[in-house]
Amino acid sequence: MCGIIGYVGSADATPILIDGLRKLEYRGYDSAGVALLDGHGLQVRKRAGRISNLAQLLQEQPVQGTTGIGHTRWATHGGVTDANAHPHLDQSGKLALIHNGVIENFQALRDQLTAQGHTFRTETDTEVLAHLIGGIFDDLPGARNKTTLLEALRAALKQVSGTYGLALMHVDVPGVILAARRGSPLILGIGKGEHFVVSDVSAIIGHTRDVVYLDDYDLVTIERDCFDITSLAGAGTHFQVSKVEFTSEDAEKGDFPHFMLKEIFEQPESTRDAMRGRLSDQESTAKLGGLNMTSRELRDIERIVLTGCGTAFHAALVGEYLIESLAHLPVECEFASEFRYRNMPMEKGTLVFAISQSGETIDTLAALRESKRKGHRTLGICNNVGSTLARESDGGVYMHAGPEIGVAATKSFTSQITVLVLLALLLGRIRHLSSAQGIEVIQALETVPDKIRQVLGEAENIKYLAEKYADAAGFLFFGRQQNYPIALEGALKLKEISYKFAEGHPSAELKHGIIALVGPEVPSVMIMPDDAVFEKNVNTLEQIKAREGMVIAIATEGRKDLAKVVDDIIYIPKCPDYIAPILSAIPLQLFAYYLAVHLGCDVDKPRNLAKSVTVE
């Protein structure tokens, strides 16, 4: 949450900061601001609302400089106002600070600083941190230079409890930006005669693809021609320069009106890329070398725990059905936000998978660390090669889905499920699946991209249905077994971007209370492909229709008889049970998208949400 960008170089920083903030806006869009050193002092411009509001202010009150920082905010402490927008200044007005995270002991620090004569102008924890650093810097003896400023930052952070990804600069130390990380992502961008610090590489991919993914407790000093990375303790630290895989074009909308629609239509490619090089016809299995586990170690697994948040948790629920079905291994799914607070019995043979698109979700990272703390091998499934999850896990699988900018996850969800099918196949083949059965799974997986294209071909029909039902009071989503999590995900997508009431439930639970909500004003979406429980789903459908409920069915092509019973139907291609969740999810993504667009909602930046949840 929140977007951070800092720049030191020879170019005018203002357009670089604004362009970067636009690319970071999906991380938070309550307010935005910039601060620049213009050679005469510190110039700050900030506004509540979207980046466009800040851009308008800069047209009215332009500012130039070659050193600057910018921030787009997702509010944690304090309301959404111009004053509470970042950057924040210290007591002297010479230090400007931007911050992502939460300073948990900010009130105690604020009281301490107030007693020392500091005056605060905002409600934020970030202003307290700015005052703390600035006050220490002002009190330090000797020269006022980057070494002294770094010493003040280090001393201040040792008093702080909580999380931070921050960047700051000071009038008395021109041409220098300091940054620090603990618990919130921060990346150093290395250019030629310029350097950057950002919370997401998408903000600078047009300027450089050489980056250093900073670790917790790293402090970095950047100048035009050099940078230095040290630890909070004061020692040097090991770092690696990485090359960003994607290009600036990958992070653009292209001809699509929204990132979300672009990413929905990228799913043939993203699922293919999740499988690329990982299917072995010769051995009838999947190859997942990143797990860093031998076949013997994989056979010794007695239990698997899948953990994640939001959409990633729904993918985990699908994975539970897949792994139990194909590999006959017991699987449990845990909300990452609850994982570390539970005293869950976990036997020696338990393998934990943490699932996160960004690899920076704070609750998922906490679950990973708790699992490792208790001695369990913990692997990751994520989309970001340089993420904290990727670096801290014992191994894992990259999704290779490419950048996902839309706040509502789409292609990352189907890529996660694809990876979980691969995992289920691998585990199944070293246990009981025959070679012939393994080949069947591989052949089914290889058809997925084309089957997704077939589903996407129904977009206009789905758009018509979304507009038809746009005035409904709310929606109920139903599915069974591996399609129950798809009902949850369909409801979540609709809630996230259209703000409609929506709930997902197991179909068989209808009569256990949920049926009280059924009526003409609340349509039901039934996910009911041809599988072992199809007839059971028909029974649920009949109970809804008996109470004048309207029903939209997601069904396997060829089910013309079903069209006579339901109000509307969306067909998916015939496929095995373990592929159906991928195909069933896509019509629900399109349905939510077109309904939200029809209602005039901002689907890429839904209210109150941010892409990567990096605060607890």
C-alpha positions in Angstrom: 0.0 0.0 0.0 1.1 3.5 -0.7 3.5 4.3 -3.6 7.0 5.8 -3.1 9.4 7.3 -5.6 12.6 9.2 -5.2 14.9 10.6 -7.9 18.4 12.1 -7.9 20.0 13.0 -11.3 20.5 15.7 -13.8 17.0 15.8 -15.3 14.0 17.8 -14.0 12.6 15.6 -11.3 8.9 16.8 -11.4 7.8 14.9 -14.6 9.7 11.8 -13.5 7.9 11.8 -10.1 4.5 12.5 -11.6 4.9 9.7 -14.2 6.1 7.3 -11.5 3.2 8.2 -9.2 0.7 7.5 -12.0 2.2 4.0 -12.4 2.1 3.6 -8.6 -1.4 4.9 -8.2 -2.9 1.4 -7.9 -1.0 1.1 -4.6 -3.1 3.9 -3.1 -5.0 6.9 -4.4 -6.4 8.8 -1.4 -3.9 11.7 -1.9 -0.5 12.4 -3.5 2.4 14.8 -3.1 5.9 15.7 -4.1 8.8 17.5 -2.5 11.8 18.9 -4.5 15.0 20.7 -3.7 15.1 23.6 -6.2 18.5 25.1 -5.2 16.9 27.6 -2.9 15.0 25.4 -0.5 12.4 22.8 -0.2 9.2 23.0 -2.3 6.2 20.8 -1.4 3.0 20.3 -3.4 0.3 17.9 -2.3 -3.4 17.3 -2.8 -6.1 15.0 -1.6 -7.6 12.8 -4.3 -6.1 11.3 -7.5 -2.7 12.0 -9.1 -4.6 14.2 -11.6 -5.4 16.6 -8.7 -1.7 16.9 -7.9 -0.8 17.4 -11.6 -3.2 20.2 -11.8 -1.7 21.9 -8.7 1.8 21.6 -10.3 0.5 23.3 -13.4 -0.8 26.2 -11.2 2.3 26.2 -8.9 5.2 24.7 -10.9 8.4 23.6 -9.3 11.7 22.3 -10.6 14.6 20.5 -9.2 16.9 17.5 -9.8 16.3 15.9 -6.5 12.8 15.0 -5.4 10.5 12.5 -3.7 6.9 11.6 -4.4 4.1 9.6 -2.7 0.6 8.4 -3.4 -1.3 7.5 -0.2 -3.6 4.8 1.1 -4.7 6.3 4.4 -3.9 4.5 7.7 -3.5 7.3 10.3 -5.6 10.4 9.7 -8.3 11.3 7.3 -8.0 12.0 3.6 -7.0 15.7 3.5 -4.4 17.9 1.8 -2.6 18.3 5.2 -2.4 14.5 5.8 -1.0 13.8 2.3 2.8 13.0 2.1 5.5 14.3 2.0 5.7 15.5 5.6 8.1 18.0 7.1 10.0 18.0 10.3 9.9 20.9 12.9 12.5 22.9 11.0 10.7 22.6 7.7 14.0 21.5 6.1 13.5 17.7 6.1 10.8 16.1 3.9 9.8 12.4 4.4 7.5 9.9 2.6 6.5 6.7 4.2 4.7 3.4 3.6 3.8 1.3 6.7 2.7 1.9 10.2 4.7 3.4 13.1 3.0 1.5 16.0 4.5 3.6 18.8 3.9 6.9 17.1 1.7 8.2 19.9 4.4 7.7 22.5 6.9 9.4 20.2 4.5 12.2 19.5 4.0 12.9 23.2 7.7 12.8 23.8 8.4 15.3 21.0 5.5 17.5 22.0 7.0 17.8 25.4 10.2 18.9 23.7 8.4 21.8 22.0 7.5 20.2 18.6 4.3 21.3 17.0 2.4 18.9 14.7 0.2 19.9 11.8 -1.3 16.6 10.8 -2.8 13.4 12.3 -0.3 11.0 10.7 2.3 8.7 12.2 4.6 9.8 9.3 4.9 13.4 10.5 6.0 12.1 13.9 8.8 10.1 12.2 9.9 13.2 10.2 10.1 15.3 13.4 12.0 12.5 15.2 14.7 12.2 12.5 14.9 16.0 12.0 15.2 16.6 15.7 18.0 14.2 16.1 19.8 15.6 13.1 19.6 19.1 14.4 21.0 18.0 17.8 24.0 16.1 16.4 27.3 18.0 16.6 29.7 18.5 13.7 29.1 18.9 9.9 25.7 18.8 8.4 26.2 16.3 5.7 25.0 12.9 4.4 26.9 11.0 7.0 25.3 13.0 9.8 21.8 12.7 8.2 22.3 8.9 7.9 23.4 8.8 11.5 20.2 10.6 12.5 18.0 8.3 10.5 19.7 5.2 12.0 19.3 6.6 15.5 15.6 7.4 14.9 14.7 4.1 13.4 16.1 2.3 16.5 13.4 4.0 18.5 10.6 3.0 16.1 8.3 0.0 16.4 6.3 -1.0 13.3 6.9 -1.1 9.6 8.3 1.3 7.1 9.5 1.8 3.6 10.6 5.5 3.6 12.6 8.1 1.7 13.8 11.5 2.9 15.9 14.5 1.9 17.1 17.6 3.7 17.8 21.2 2.5 21.2 21.2 4.2 22.2 18.0 2.3 21.4 18.7 -1.3 21.6 16.1 -4.0 21.1 13.2 -1.6 18.1 11.0 -0.8 18.1 8.5 2.1 15.8 5.5 2.2 15.1 2.6 4.6 13.1 -0.5 4.7 11.5 -2.7 7.3 8.4 -4.7 6.3 7.4 -2.6 3.3 8.9 -3.1 -0.1 11.6 -0.7 -1.3 13.7 -1.0 -4.4 16.9 0.9 -5.6 16.9 1.7 -9.3 20.3 2.1 -10.8 20.6 4.4 -13.8 23.4 6.3 -15.7 24.0 9.5 -13.9 20.8 9.0 -11.9 19.4 6.8 -9.2 15.9 6.0 -8.0 14.2 4.6 -4.9 10.7 3.1 -5.4 8.1 0.8 -3.8 7.4 -0.9 -7.2 9.7 -1.3 -10.3 6.8 -0.4 -12.6 7.4 3.3 -11.7 10.9 3.4 -13.2 10.9 0.6 -15.8 11.0 3.3 -18.5 14.3 4.7 -17.0 16.2 1.6 -15.9 15.8 -2.2 -15.6 18.8 -2.6 -13.1 17.5 -2.8 -9.6 18.4 -3.9 -6.1 15.6 -5.4 -4.0 16.3 -4.0 -0.6 16.1 -6.3 2.5 14.6 -5.4 5.8 16.8 -3.1 7.9 18.7 -1.9 4.8 19.5 1.8 4.6 20.4 3.3 1.2 22.0 6.6 0.3 21.5 7.7 -3.3 23.2 10.5 -5.2 23.5 11.3 -8.9 26.6 9.2 -9.6 26.7 6.7 -6.6 24.8 4.8 -4.0 25.6 3.1 -0.7 23.7 0.4 1.1 24.3 -0.3 4.8 22.4 -2.0 7.6 20.5 -0.4 10.5 23.2 -1.7 12.8 25.8 0.3 10.7 27.6 -2.5 8.9 27.9 -3.0 5.2 25.4 -5.4 3.6 25.4 -7.9 0.7 23.2 -7.0 -2.2 22.6 -8.2 -5.8 21.8 -6.2 -8.8 18.9 -7.8 -10.7 17.4 -7.2 -14.1 13.7 -6.6 -14.3 12.0 -9.2 -16.6 9.2 -7.1 -18.1 9.2 -3.9 -20.2 7.5 -0.6 -19.8 5.0 -1.7 -22.5 4.0 -4.7 -20.4 2.8 -2.2 -17.7 0.7 -0.2 -20.1 -3.0 -0.6 -21.0 -2.4 -0.7 -24.7 -5.7 -0.6 -26.6 -7.8 -1.7 -23.6 -9.9 0.9 -21.6 -8.8 -0.6 -18.3 -5.9 -2.7 -16.9 -8.4 -5.1 -15.5 -9.9 -6.0 -18.9 -6.4 -6.2 -20.4 -5.3 -8.6 -17.7 -8.4 -10.7 -18.1 -7.6 -11.1 -21.8 -4.0 -11.9 -21.1 -4.9 -15.1 -19.3 -4.3 -17.5 -22.3 -0.7 -16.2 -22.2 -0.3 -16.0 -18.5 -1.5 -19.6 -17.9 0.7 -20.8 -20.7 3.7 -19.0 -19.2 2.9 -20.6 -15.8 3.3 -24.0 -17.5 6.2 -23.2 -19.8 9.1 -25.6 -19.5 7.4 -27.4 -16.6 5.6 -30.3 -18.3 7.5 -33.5 -19.1 5.8 -35.9 -21.5 8.7 -38.3 -21.1 8.1 -38.7 -17.4 4.4 -37.8 -17.4 4.8 -35.3 -14.7 5.5 -31.6 -13.8 9.0 -30.3 -13.3 9.2 -27.7 -10.4 12.9 -27.4 -9.7 12.4 -24.2 -7.7 10.9 -26.3 -4.9 14.4 -27.3 -3.9 13.2 -30.7 -2.8 14.2 -34.2 -3.9 11.7 -36.8 -4.9 12.4 -38.6 -1.6 11.7 -35.4 0.4 8.5 -34.9 -1.6 7.4 -38.4 -0.9 8.0 -37.9 2.9 5.4 -35.1 3.0 2.5 -36.1 5.2 0.5 -33.0 5.1 0.3 -29.6 3.3 -0.8 -26.3 4.5 -1.7 -23.6 2.0 -1.9 -20.0 3.2 -2.8 -16.7 1.6 -5.1 -13.7 1.8 -8.1 -12.7 -0.4 -7.9 -14.0 -3.9 -4.7 -16.0 -3.1 -6.7 -17.8 -0.3 -9.4 -18.7 -2.8 -6.7 -20.2 -5.0 -5.4 -22.1 -2.0 -8.9 -23.6 -1.5 -9.0 -24.8 -5.1 -5.5 -26.2 -4.5 -6.8 -28.2 -1.5 -9.3 -30.0 -3.7 -6.7 -30.5 -6.5 -3.9 -31.9 -4.3 -6.2 -34.2 -2.3 -7.8 -35.5 -5.5 -4.7 -36.0 -7.6 -2.1 -36.7 -4.9 -4.2 -38.1 -2.0 -2.4 -35.9 0.5 -4.2 -34.2 3.3 -4.3 -30.4 2.8 -5.5 -27.5 5.0 -6.0 -23.9 4.0 -5.3 -21.1 6.5 -5.9 -17.4 6.3 -2.5 -15.9 6.4 -3.8 -13.2 8.7 -4.7 -15.8 11.3 -1.8 -18.2 10.8 0.7 -16.7 13.3 -1.9 -16.0 16.0 -3.1 -19.7 16.1 -1.3 -22.4 18.0 -2.0 -24.9 15.2 -0.6 -28.4 15.6 1.8 -29.1 12.7 3.5 -32.4 12.5 7.1 -32.9 11.4 6.1 -33.9 7.8 4.1 -30.7 7.2 5.0 -28.6 4.1 3.7 -25.0 4.0 3.0 -23.0 0.9 2.6 -19.2 1.1 0.7 -17.8 -1.8 0.9 -14.1 -2.8 0.9 -12.3 -6.2 3.1 -9.5 -5.1 5.2 -11.5 -2.6 4.9 -8.5 -0.3 1.6 -9.1 1.5 2.4 -8.5 5.1 0.1 -11.1 6.6 1.4 -13.8 4.2 5.0 -12.8 5.0 4.2 -13.1 8.7 2.7 -16.6 8.1 5.8 -17.6 6.2 8.1 -16.4 9.0 6.0 -18.1 11.7 6.1 -21.4 9.8 9.9 -21.2 9.4 10.3 -20.2 13.0 8.6 -23.5 14.0 11.0 -25.4 11.8 8.7 -26.3 8.8 9.9 -26.2 5.3 8.0 -23.2 3.8 7.7 -22.6 0.0 6.2 -19.7 -1.9 4.0 -19.3 -4.9 4.3 -15.7 -6.2 4.6 -13.5 -9.3 7.6 -11.3 -8.2 11.0 -12.8 -8.6 12.6 -10.1 -6.4 9.9 -10.1 -3.7 10.4 -10.6 0.0 8.4 -13.9 -0.2 10.7 -15.2 -2.9 13.9 -14.3 -1.0 12.8 -15.6 2.4 11.1 -18.8 1.5 12.9 -22.1 1.2 12.0 -22.4 -2.4 8.9 -22.1 -4.5 7.3 -21.5 -7.9 7.1 -18.3 -9.9 3.9 -17.7 -11.8 5.5 -15.6 -14.6 2.2 -13.8 -15.1 3.8 -10.4 -15.9 2.8 -7.2 -14.1 -0.8 -7.0 -12.8 -1.8 -3.4 -12.4 -5.5 -3.7 -11.9 -6.3 -3.8 -8.1 -8.7 -6.7 -8.5 -6.6 -9.8 -9.2 -7.5 -11.7 -12.3 -4.7 -13.3 -14.3 -2.7 -13.9 -11.1 -5.6 -16.0 -9.7 -5.8 -18.4 -12.7 -1.9 -18.6 -12.8 -2.0 -19.6 -9.1 -4.5 -22.3 -9.8 -2.4 -23.5 -12.8 0.7 -23.7 -10.6 -1.3 -25.7 -8.0 -2.5 -28.1 -10.7 1.2 -28.6 -11.6 2.0 -29.2 -8.0 -0.8 -31.7 -7.6 0.4 -33.6 -10.7 4.0 -33.7 -9.4 2.9 -35.0 -6.0 0.4 -37.4 -7.5 3.0 -38.9 -9.9 5.4 -39.8 -7.1 2.6 -41.5 -5.2 -0.1 -43.3 -7.1 -0.9 -41.6 -10.4 0.0 -43.8 -13.4 2.0 -42.6 -16.3 -1.1 -42.7 -18.4 -3.0 -40.6 -15.9 -0.1 -38.1 -15.8 -0.2 -37.8 -19.5 -4.0 -37.1 -19.4 -3.4 -34.2 -16.9 -0.6 -32.8 -19.1 -2.8 -33.0 -22.2 -5.6 -31.3 -20.4 -3.3 -28.5 -19.2 -2.0 -27.9 -22.7 -5.5 -27.2 -23.9 -6.1 -24.5 -21.2 -4.9 -21.4 -23.2 -7.2 -22.2 -26.2 -10.1 -23.0 -23.9 -9.6 -19.7 -22.2 -9.7 -18.0 -25.6 -13.0 -19.7 -26.2 -14.4 -18.4 -23.0 -13.2 -14.9 -23.8 -15.1 -15.2 -27.0 -18.3 -14.9 -24.9 -17.4 -11.5 -23.7 -20.1 -9.6 -25.5 -22.8 -12.0 -24.2 -21.4 -11.7 -20.7 -21.5 -7.9 -21.1 -25.1 -8.1 -22.1 -25.9 -10.2 -19.0 -24.0 -7.9 -16.7 -26.0 -4.9 -17.9 -29.2 -6.8 -17.6 -28.6 -7.6 -13.9 -26.8 -4.4 -13.0 -29.8 -3.1 -10.9 -30.0 -6.2 -8.7 -29.9 -5.6 -5.0 -27.2 -8.2 -4.6 -25.9 -11.6 -5.8 -25.5 -15.1 -4.4 -22.8 -17.3 -5.9 -22.9 -21.1 -5.5 -20.5 -23.9 -6.4 -19.5 -27.3 -5.0 -16.2 -29.0 -4.3 -13.4 -27.3 -6.4 -15.9 -24.8 -7.7 -17.0 -23.5 -4.3 -13.8 -21.3 -4.1 -14.7 -20.0 -7.5 -18.1 -18.9 -6.1 -16.2 -17.1 -3.3 -13.9 -15.5 -5.9 -16.8 -14.4 -8.1 -18.5 -12.8 -5.2 -15.3 -11.0 -4.1 -14.6 -9.6 -7.6 -18.2 -8.2 -7.8 -17.8 -6.6 -4.3 -14.4 -5.2 -5.0 -15.2 -3.3 -8.1 -18.9 -2.7 -8.2 -19.6 -2.3 -4.5 -22.6 -4.7 -4.8 -23.6 -7.0 -2.0 -22.4 -10.5 -3.0 -21.8 -13.8 -1.1 -20.3 -17.1 -2.2 -21.5 -20.4 -0.7 -21.3 -24.1 -1.2 -24.4 -25.1 -3.2 -25.5 -27.6 -0.6 -25.6 -24.9 2.1 -28.5 -23.1 0.4 -31.1 -24.7 2.6 -29.1 -24.1 5.8 -30.1 -20.5 6.2 -29.0 -18.8 2.9 -32.3 -19.6 1.2 -33.8 -16.8 3.3 -32.1 -14.4 0.9 -33.4 -15.9 -2.3 -35.9 -13.9 -4.2 -36.4 -12.1 -7.5 -34.3 -9.1 -6.4 -31.2 -11.2 -5.6 -30.0 -13.3 -8.6 -28.0 -16.4 -8.0 -24.9 -17.4 -10.0 -24.6 -21.2 -10.2 -21.2 -22.6 -11.1 -22.2 -26.1 -12.3 -20.0 -27.7 -15.0 -20.4 -31.4 -15.8 -18.9 -33.2 -12.9 -19.8 -35.8 -10.2 -22.1 -33.3 -8.4 -23.9 -31.8 -11.4 -27.2 -33.4 -10.5 -26.8 -32.1 -6.9 -26.3 -28.6 -8.3 -29.5 -29.0 -10.3 -31.4 -29.8 -7.1 -30.1 -26.5 -5.6 -31.1 -24.7 -8.8 -34.6 -26.1 -8.6 -34.9 -24.9 -4.9 -33.9 -21.4 -6.0 -36.3 -21.4 -8.9 -39.2 -22.6 -6.7 -38.8 -19.4 -4.7 -38.8 -17.1 -7.8 -35.1 -16.6 -7.7 -33.3 -15.7 -10.9 -30.4 -17.9 -11.9 -27.4 -17.4 -14.1 -25.6 -20.7 -14.7 -21.9 -21.3 -15.6 -22.2 -24.7 -17.4 -20.4 -27.0 -19.8 -21.1 -26.4 -23.5 -23.8 -28.7 -24.8 -26.0 -28.5 -21.8 -29.0 -27.2 -23.8 -31.4 -28.8 -21.4 -30.2 -26.5 -18.6 -31.1 -23.5 -20.7 -34.7 -24.3 -20.3 -34.5 -24.1 -16.5 -32.2 -21.2 -15.8 -32.8 -17.5 -16.7 -29.4 -17.1 -18.4 -26.4 -19.3 -19.1 -22.8 -18.9 -19.9 -21.0 -21.9 -21.4 -17.4 -23.1 -20.8 -15.7 -25.8 -22.8 -15.8 -29.4 -21.7 -12.9 -30.2 -19.5 -11.7 -32.3 -16.6 -12.7 -31.3 -13.0 -9.2 -30.0 -12.2 -9.3 -27.5 -15.1 -12.9 -26.3 -14.6 -12.1 -23.8 -11.9 -9.7 -21.9 -14.2 -12.4 -21.7 -17.0 -15.3 -21.0 -14.6 -13.4 -18.0 -13.0 -13.1 -16.1 -16.2 -16.8 -15.4 -17.0 -17.2 -14.2 -13.4 -14.3 -11.8 -13.8 -15.9 -10.4 -17.0 -19.3 -10.3 -15.4 -18.0 -8.2 -12.5 -16.0 -6.0 -14.9 -18.8 -5.1 -17.2 -21.3 -4.6 -14.4 -19.0 -2.2 -12.6 -18.2 -0.3 -15.9 -22.0 0.0 -16.5 -22.4 1.4 -13.0 -19.7 4.0 -13.7 -17.2 2.5 -11.1 -13.4 2.9 -11.4 -12.6 -0.7 -11.9 -8.8 -0.3 -11.8 -8.9 1.8 -8.6 -11.9 0.7 -6.5 -12.7 2.7 -3.4 -10.8 1.9 -0.2 -8.6 -0.7 -1.9 -5.0 -1.0 -2.8 -3.1 -3.6 -4.8 -0.6 -4.8 -2.3 -1.6 -4.9 1.4 1.7 -4.1 3.2 0.2 -2.9 6.5 -1.5 -5.1 9.0 
